[in-house]
Amino acid sequence: MTRETVVINENLKELRASGYEMAKGEPDIRGWKVVDSHDVVIGKIKELLFDVVSKKIRYRSEERRVG
């Protein structure tokens, strides 16, 4: 039997819904292309996960292409 560990981090919010925005002069990478090591587009950045305690971007959410 395998055990699954679920980690909940209530500090992480989607940047869009957090009430915060990118710092002035910093690029908003949502919508940017994601490419592989051969420069082939494999998706795009959908959203950024923001830590409201540290006030830093921690993760990105990608929308991947299939096929």
N, C-alpha and C positions, 0 to 999 in steps of 0.2 A: 504494500500500500504506500502510495506517495503522499506527502503532505504538501499542500500549497500554502505559501505565506502571502498574505495580502498586506501591502503597506499602504497606509493612507496618510497623505501629507496635506493637511488642511491649509498649509501656508501657500501651496501652489494654486494659482488662478490663471485662467487664460488672460493674456495681457489686455485683450479687447474688453473683457468684463471686469477687470481689476480696478478700474478708476485711475490707472496710471497710463502713461504713454512713454514712447521712446524719448531719451534725453535729447535736448536740442543739439543738432549737428550730427547725431547718430542715425545711420540708415535704418529704416524699417524694412526688414528682410522678408516680411510676409509677401507671398506671391513670387518670390525669387525662385528660379529654377534650381533643382538639385541634379547634379551630374555625377556620373560614375568616373572611374579612373581613365576611361577611354573618351571622356568628354561627351558621352551620350546622355541626353536628358532622361532622367528616370522618375521625375516628379517635380513637385514644388512645395515650398514652405507654406503650410496652411495657417498655423498659429504658433505663438510663443507662450511657453508656460513661465510665469513670473512668480518669484518667491516674495510675498508681501512683507516678510520679516527682514530679509537681507536686502530687499529692493534690487534684486538681480534676476536676469533671465537665466533659467536653469535648463530648460529643454525646448525643443522645437517639435511641432507636430507636422508631419509630412503627408502629402497626398501623393501616393505612388501611382505610376502608370503601370498598367498590366499589358504584357505582350508587346 
